[in-house]
Amino acid sequence: MPSRRAFLAGLTSASLTPTLGWADVGNPVALSAAMDQSGRYLLVGLTTQGDIAFQVPLPARGHAAAAHPYVAEAVAIARRPGTFAKVVDCSTGDIIRTIRTPTGRHFYGHGAFSDDGTLLFTPENDIASGQGRIGIWDRSAGYKRIGEFTSAGIGPHEILRLPNGALAVANGGIHTHPATGRTKLNIDTMRPNLAVFDTDGELKDFAEVPDAIHHNSLRHISAAPDGTVVCGFQWQGDPFEAPSLVALYNGNGTLKPADMDDTALYQLDGYIGSVSAFGPGRYAASSPRGGLAFQFDASGQQIGTYRAHDVCGLCATPDGSCLVTDGTGQVHALVGDRLIHRTTHRLAFDNHLTAI
Protein backbone atom coordinates (compact mmCIF):
# COMPACT_ATOMS: atom_id res chain seq x y z
CA MET A 1 0.00 0.00 0.00
CA PRO A 2 1.51 3.38 -0.93
CA SER A 3 2.63 5.68 1.87
CA ARG A 4 0.86 8.98 2.59
CA ARG A 5 3.93 10.80 1.21
CA ALA A 6 3.81 8.84 -2.03
CA PHE A 7 0.07 9.43 -2.30
CA LEU A 8 0.48 13.20 -1.85
CA ALA A 9 3.35 13.26 -4.32
CA GLY A 10 1.10 11.54 -6.83
CA LEU A 11 -1.59 14.16 -6.31
CA THR A 12 0.94 16.95 -6.81
CA SER A 13 2.23 15.35 -10.00
CA ALA A 14 -1.30 14.87 -11.32
CA SER A 15 -2.16 18.50 -10.63
CA LEU A 16 0.75 19.65 -12.80
CA THR A 17 0.29 17.18 -15.64
CA PRO A 18 -3.01 16.96 -17.56
CA THR A 19 -4.51 13.49 -17.65
CA LEU A 20 -7.69 14.13 -19.62
CA GLY A 21 -7.76 13.02 -23.23
CA TRP A 22 -8.92 14.90 -26.31
CA ALA A 23 -12.36 13.27 -26.06
CA ASP A 24 -12.82 15.03 -22.73
CA VAL A 25 -12.48 18.48 -24.36
CA GLY A 26 -14.98 17.98 -27.17
CA ASN A 27 -13.16 15.65 -29.58
CA PRO A 28 -11.33 18.32 -31.59
CA VAL A 29 -9.54 17.17 -34.73
CA ALA A 30 -7.40 20.30 -35.15
CA LEU A 31 -5.84 23.18 -33.24
CA SER A 32 -5.54 26.75 -34.49
CA ALA A 33 -4.17 29.96 -33.10
CA ALA A 34 -6.67 32.79 -33.46
CA MET A 35 -7.55 36.32 -32.40
CA ASP A 36 -10.98 37.44 -31.24
CA GLN A 37 -12.63 40.79 -31.98
CA SER A 38 -11.23 42.37 -28.81
CA GLY A 39 -7.67 41.55 -29.91
CA ARG A 40 -7.28 38.68 -27.45
CA TYR A 41 -5.11 35.78 -28.62
CA LEU A 42 -6.49 32.26 -28.34
CA LEU A 43 -5.76 28.60 -28.95
CA VAL A 44 -8.88 26.98 -30.44
CA GLY A 45 -9.86 23.34 -30.90
CA LEU A 46 -12.07 22.62 -33.93
CA THR A 47 -14.24 19.58 -34.60
CA THR A 48 -14.69 17.83 -37.94
CA GLN A 49 -17.68 20.10 -38.65
CA GLY A 50 -15.68 23.23 -37.80
CA ASP A 51 -17.39 23.85 -34.46
CA ILE A 52 -15.32 25.14 -31.52
CA ALA A 53 -14.64 22.33 -29.06
CA PHE A 54 -12.71 24.61 -26.70
CA GLN A 55 -10.83 27.88 -26.66
CA VAL A 56 -8.18 29.00 -24.20
CA PRO A 57 -6.31 32.31 -23.96
CA LEU A 58 -2.70 32.74 -25.07
CA PRO A 59 -0.36 35.44 -23.76
CA ALA A 60 0.82 36.39 -27.27
CA ARG A 61 0.10 35.63 -30.91
CA GLY A 62 0.51 31.97 -31.74
CA HIS A 63 1.74 30.44 -34.98
CA ALA A 64 1.29 26.68 -34.74
CA ALA A 65 0.84 24.37 -31.78
CA ALA A 66 2.24 20.91 -31.23
CA ALA A 67 -0.62 18.64 -30.12
CA HIS A 68 0.12 15.79 -27.72
CA PRO A 69 -1.05 12.55 -29.37
CA TYR A 70 -3.21 11.38 -26.43
CA VAL A 71 -3.50 13.95 -23.65
CA ALA A 72 -5.42 17.24 -24.02
CA GLU A 73 -2.20 19.22 -23.96
CA ALA A 74 -0.62 21.48 -26.56
CA VAL A 75 2.58 23.45 -26.85
CA ALA A 76 2.04 26.87 -28.43
CA ILE A 77 5.38 27.88 -29.92
CA ALA A 78 6.43 31.48 -30.50
CA ARG A 79 6.79 32.77 -34.06
CA ARG A 80 10.29 33.39 -35.40
CA PRO A 81 12.43 34.79 -33.73
CA GLY A 82 10.62 34.00 -30.44
CA THR A 83 12.46 32.20 -27.66
CA PHE A 84 9.56 30.77 -25.62
CA ALA A 85 6.78 28.21 -25.87
CA LYS A 86 3.75 27.78 -23.62
CA VAL A 87 2.48 24.36 -22.53
CA VAL A 88 -1.32 24.59 -22.36
CA ASP A 89 -3.70 22.29 -20.47
CA CYS A 90 -6.55 22.38 -22.98
CA SER A 91 -9.05 21.09 -20.39
CA THR A 92 -8.57 24.08 -18.07
CA GLY A 93 -6.82 26.72 -20.17
CA ASP A 94 -3.96 26.86 -17.69
CA ILE A 95 -0.42 27.57 -18.85
CA ILE A 96 1.38 24.81 -16.99
CA ARG A 97 4.90 25.32 -18.28
CA THR A 98 6.96 27.90 -20.13
CA ILE A 99 9.77 26.49 -22.27
CA ARG A 100 12.67 28.77 -23.17
CA THR A 101 15.36 28.20 -25.76
CA PRO A 102 19.00 28.02 -24.72
CA THR A 103 20.94 31.25 -25.13
CA GLY A 104 21.70 31.94 -28.78
CA ARG A 105 18.70 30.06 -30.20
CA HIS A 106 15.22 30.94 -31.35
CA PHE A 107 12.15 28.97 -32.41
CA TYR A 108 10.44 28.92 -35.82
CA GLY A 109 6.86 28.51 -34.59
CA HIS A 110 6.45 24.75 -35.09
CA GLY A 111 7.08 21.56 -33.13
CA ALA A 112 6.12 17.88 -33.00
CA PHE A 113 5.79 15.15 -30.40
CA SER A 114 7.20 11.65 -30.67
CA ASP A 115 4.55 9.02 -31.42
CA ASP A 116 4.34 8.02 -27.74
CA GLY A 117 4.10 11.63 -26.56
CA THR A 118 7.16 11.48 -24.32
CA LEU A 119 9.38 13.83 -26.34
CA LEU A 120 8.85 17.20 -28.00
CA PHE A 121 11.01 18.25 -30.98
CA THR A 122 11.42 21.92 -31.93
CA PRO A 123 13.09 23.47 -35.01
CA GLU A 124 15.52 26.20 -33.96
CA ASN A 125 18.11 28.61 -35.34
CA ASP A 126 21.64 28.59 -33.95
CA ILE A 127 21.96 32.36 -34.25
CA ALA A 128 25.77 32.52 -34.26
CA SER A 129 26.28 29.97 -37.05
CA GLY A 130 22.95 30.31 -38.87
CA GLN A 131 22.61 26.52 -38.91
CA GLY A 132 19.39 24.70 -38.05
CA ARG A 133 19.00 22.61 -34.93
CA ILE A 134 16.26 20.35 -33.57
CA GLY A 135 15.80 20.65 -29.80
CA ILE A 136 14.65 17.64 -27.77
CA TRP A 137 12.49 18.15 -24.66
CA ASP A 138 11.41 15.48 -22.14
CA ARG A 139 7.75 15.94 -21.20
CA SER A 140 7.96 13.57 -18.20
CA ALA A 141 10.70 15.77 -16.71
CA GLY A 142 8.64 18.96 -17.04
CA TYR A 143 9.84 19.59 -20.59
CA LYS A 144 13.48 19.57 -19.62
CA ARG A 145 15.80 19.98 -22.60
CA ILE A 146 17.74 16.73 -22.95
CA GLY A 147 19.51 17.10 -26.29
CA GLU A 148 19.52 18.36 -29.85
CA PHE A 149 20.68 17.41 -33.33
CA THR A 150 21.40 19.21 -36.59
CA SER A 151 18.47 19.83 -38.93
CA ALA A 152 20.79 19.18 -41.92
CA GLY A 153 20.16 22.64 -43.28
CA ILE A 154 19.41 26.30 -42.65
CA GLY A 155 16.06 27.71 -41.53
CA PRO A 156 14.21 24.58 -40.34
CA HIS A 157 10.61 25.78 -40.32
CA GLU A 158 8.22 22.88 -39.86
CA ILE A 159 8.82 19.46 -38.30
CA LEU A 160 6.45 16.53 -38.76
CA ARG A 161 6.07 13.09 -37.21
CA LEU A 162 5.72 10.52 -40.00
CA PRO A 163 3.44 7.45 -39.72
CA ASN A 164 6.48 5.20 -39.09
CA GLY A 165 7.59 7.38 -36.16
CA ALA A 166 10.43 9.13 -38.04
CA LEU A 167 10.69 12.92 -38.22
CA ALA A 168 10.61 15.03 -41.38
CA VAL A 169 12.06 18.56 -41.33
CA ALA A 170 11.42 21.30 -43.89
CA ASN A 171 14.67 23.28 -44.11
CA GLY A 172 13.67 26.52 -45.82
CA GLY A 173 17.28 27.40 -46.61
CA ILE A 174 16.97 31.08 -45.66
CA HIS A 175 19.46 32.51 -43.16
CA THR A 176 18.07 35.24 -40.91
CA HIS A 177 19.38 36.93 -37.76
CA PRO A 178 17.33 38.61 -35.00
CA ALA A 179 19.53 41.73 -35.30
CA THR A 180 18.31 42.26 -38.88
CA GLY A 181 14.71 41.13 -38.39
CA ARG A 182 13.30 39.22 -41.34
CA THR A 183 16.01 40.31 -43.78
CA LYS A 184 17.10 37.32 -45.87
CA LEU A 185 20.89 37.11 -45.72
CA ASN A 186 21.77 34.33 -48.17
CA ILE A 187 19.34 34.40 -51.09
CA ASP A 188 22.10 33.77 -53.65
CA THR A 189 23.36 30.65 -51.88
CA MET A 190 20.24 29.23 -50.19
CA ARG A 191 19.77 25.45 -50.44
CA PRO A 192 16.37 24.25 -49.16
CA ASN A 193 15.80 20.58 -48.45
CA LEU A 194 13.61 17.97 -46.80
CA ALA A 195 15.49 15.89 -44.23
CA VAL A 196 14.20 12.73 -42.52
CA PHE A 197 15.57 11.56 -39.16
CA ASP A 198 14.91 8.90 -36.59
CA THR A 199 14.11 10.18 -33.11
CA ASP A 200 17.77 9.81 -32.10
CA GLY A 201 18.71 12.39 -34.74
CA GLU A 202 20.24 10.00 -37.27
CA LEU A 203 19.71 11.24 -40.84
CA LYS A 204 17.75 8.62 -42.81
CA ASP A 205 17.01 10.45 -46.08
CA PHE A 206 17.64 13.82 -47.69
CA ALA A 207 15.91 15.49 -50.64
CA GLU A 208 17.36 18.80 -51.85
CA VAL A 209 15.58 21.35 -54.02
CA PRO A 210 17.30 21.23 -57.47
CA ASP A 211 19.98 23.83 -58.28
CA ALA A 212 17.91 25.42 -61.04
CA ILE A 213 15.15 26.39 -58.57
CA HIS A 214 17.18 26.73 -55.36
CA HIS A 215 15.23 29.93 -54.54
CA ASN A 216 12.18 27.74 -53.79
CA SER A 217 12.11 27.81 -49.99
CA LEU A 218 10.53 24.67 -48.50
CA ARG A 219 8.38 25.78 -45.55
CA HIS A 220 5.46 23.46 -44.81
CA ILE A 221 4.86 19.72 -44.94
CA SER A 222 2.13 17.15 -44.26
CA ALA A 223 2.19 13.36 -44.40
CA ALA A 224 -0.29 10.82 -45.78
CA PRO A 225 -0.83 7.45 -44.03
CA ASP A 226 1.46 5.76 -46.58
CA GLY A 227 4.29 8.16 -45.67
CA THR A 228 4.06 10.39 -48.76
CA VAL A 229 4.91 13.97 -47.77
CA VAL A 230 3.30 16.93 -49.52
CA CYS A 231 5.55 20.01 -49.50
CA GLY A 232 4.67 23.69 -49.79
CA PHE A 233 7.16 26.32 -50.99
CA GLN A 234 7.66 30.08 -50.92
CA TRP A 235 9.48 31.35 -54.00
CA GLN A 236 12.13 34.01 -53.42
CA GLY A 237 12.44 35.19 -57.03
CA ASP A 238 10.21 36.94 -59.57
CA PRO A 239 6.63 35.69 -58.92
CA PHE A 240 6.06 35.39 -62.67
CA GLU A 241 9.01 33.00 -62.92
CA ALA A 242 7.92 30.79 -60.03
CA PRO A 243 8.15 27.03 -60.53
CA SER A 244 5.56 24.72 -59.01
CA LEU A 245 5.07 25.64 -55.35
CA VAL A 246 3.93 22.15 -54.33
CA ALA A 247 5.85 18.85 -54.50
CA LEU A 248 5.50 15.26 -53.32
CA TYR A 249 8.16 13.22 -51.53
CA ASN A 250 7.93 9.43 -51.53
CA GLY A 251 10.99 8.47 -49.50
CA ASN A 252 13.41 8.17 -52.41
CA GLY A 253 15.58 11.26 -51.96
CA THR A 254 13.73 13.34 -54.55
CA LEU A 255 10.97 15.96 -54.61
CA LYS A 256 8.46 15.49 -57.44
CA PRO A 257 6.91 18.85 -58.48
CA ALA A 258 3.13 18.94 -58.64
CA ASP A 259 1.53 19.95 -61.93
CA MET A 260 0.17 23.42 -61.12
CA ASP A 261 -1.84 25.53 -63.56
CA ASP A 262 0.24 28.55 -64.65
CA THR A 263 -2.73 30.91 -64.59
CA ALA A 264 -3.40 30.14 -60.94
CA LEU A 265 0.31 29.99 -60.05
CA TYR A 266 0.90 33.58 -61.15
CA GLN A 267 -1.77 34.83 -58.73
CA LEU A 268 -0.02 33.52 -55.61
CA ASP A 269 2.88 35.98 -55.22
CA GLY A 270 5.13 32.94 -54.95
CA TYR A 271 3.55 31.94 -51.63
CA ILE A 272 2.03 28.72 -50.33
CA GLY A 273 0.90 29.09 -46.70
CA SER A 274 -0.09 25.53 -45.74
CA VAL A 275 -0.40 22.01 -47.14
CA SER A 276 -2.28 18.89 -46.09
CA ALA A 277 -2.56 15.26 -47.09
CA PHE A 278 -6.15 14.04 -46.69
CA GLY A 279 -8.46 11.29 -47.86
CA PRO A 280 -7.19 8.53 -50.15
CA GLY A 281 -4.46 9.99 -52.38
CA ARG A 282 -5.51 13.61 -52.08
CA TYR A 283 -3.43 16.68 -51.20
CA ALA A 284 -4.34 20.31 -50.57
CA ALA A 285 -2.40 23.57 -50.61
CA SER A 286 -3.40 27.14 -49.75
CA SER A 287 -2.21 30.63 -50.56
CA PRO A 288 -3.57 33.49 -48.41
CA ARG A 289 -1.87 36.02 -50.69
CA GLY A 290 -3.65 34.61 -53.71
CA GLY A 291 -6.91 33.84 -51.90
CA LEU A 292 -6.83 30.37 -53.42
CA ALA A 293 -6.81 26.75 -52.27
CA PHE A 294 -5.88 23.79 -54.47
CA GLN A 295 -6.48 20.06 -54.59
CA PHE A 296 -4.09 17.51 -56.15
CA ASP A 297 -4.40 13.79 -56.85
CA ALA A 298 -1.90 11.08 -55.95
CA SER A 299 0.23 11.82 -59.02
CA GLY A 300 0.50 15.53 -58.18
CA GLN A 301 -1.97 16.65 -60.86
CA GLN A 302 -3.96 19.75 -59.89
CA ILE A 303 -7.61 18.72 -59.94
CA GLY A 304 -9.33 21.60 -58.14
CA THR A 305 -8.96 25.36 -57.58
CA TYR A 306 -11.09 27.18 -55.00
CA ARG A 307 -11.35 30.86 -54.12
CA ALA A 308 -11.52 31.89 -50.45
CA HIS A 309 -10.33 35.20 -49.01
CA ASP A 310 -7.17 34.97 -46.85
CA VAL A 311 -7.36 31.18 -46.86
CA CYS A 312 -4.54 29.29 -45.16
CA GLY A 313 -5.26 26.65 -42.49
CA LEU A 314 -5.58 23.07 -43.74
CA CYS A 315 -6.05 19.80 -41.84
CA ALA A 316 -7.20 16.26 -42.64
CA THR A 317 -10.27 15.04 -40.75
CA PRO A 318 -11.32 11.47 -39.82
CA ASP A 319 -14.16 11.49 -42.39
CA GLY A 320 -11.68 11.89 -45.26
CA SER A 321 -12.30 15.58 -45.91
CA CYS A 322 -9.94 18.52 -45.38
CA LEU A 323 -10.81 21.29 -42.93
CA VAL A 324 -10.01 24.77 -44.29
CA THR A 325 -9.86 28.04 -42.29
CA ASP A 326 -9.24 31.66 -43.22
CA GLY A 327 -8.43 34.97 -41.60
CA THR A 328 -12.06 36.11 -41.59
CA GLY A 329 -13.33 33.32 -39.32
CA GLN A 330 -14.72 31.11 -42.08
CA VAL A 331 -14.44 27.34 -41.79
CA HIS A 332 -14.80 25.29 -44.98
CA ALA A 333 -14.17 21.68 -45.96
CA LEU A 334 -12.82 20.09 -49.11
CA VAL A 335 -15.27 17.26 -49.76
CA GLY A 336 -14.82 15.40 -53.02
CA ASP A 337 -14.29 18.06 -55.65
CA ARG A 338 -16.12 20.85 -53.76
CA LEU A 339 -15.19 23.46 -51.16
CA ILE A 340 -18.15 23.53 -48.76
CA HIS A 341 -18.74 26.28 -46.21
CA ARG A 342 -19.19 24.79 -42.74
CA THR A 343 -19.57 27.72 -40.33
CA THR A 344 -18.32 31.17 -39.39
CA HIS A 345 -16.79 32.27 -36.09
CA ARG A 346 -16.11 35.78 -34.80
CA LEU A 347 -12.38 35.08 -34.95
CA ALA A 348 -9.40 35.66 -37.20
CA PHE A 349 -7.75 32.28 -37.63
CA ASP A 350 -3.96 32.26 -37.92
CA ASN A 351 -2.08 30.46 -40.68
CA HIS A 352 -2.07 26.85 -39.53
CA LEU A 353 -4.29 24.00 -38.43
CA THR A 354 -2.49 21.30 -36.45
CA ALA A 355 -3.97 17.83 -36.66
CA ILE A 356 -4.63 15.95 -33.43
PyMOL commands that set and color helices and strands:
alter all, ss='L'
color gray80, all
select helices_A, chain A and resi 4-16+22-25+139-141+178-180+211-213+239-241+262-265
alter helices_A, ss='H'
color red, helices_A
select strands_A, chain A and resi 30-36+41-46+52-57+64-67+73-77+84-89+95-100+105-107+112-113+119-126+132-138+144-150+156-161+167-171+193-197+203-208+216-223+229-235+246-249+255-257+274-278+282-287+292-296+302-307+311-316+322-326+330-335+338-344+347-355
alter strands_A, ss='S'
color yellow, strands_A
deselect
rebuild
show_as cartoon
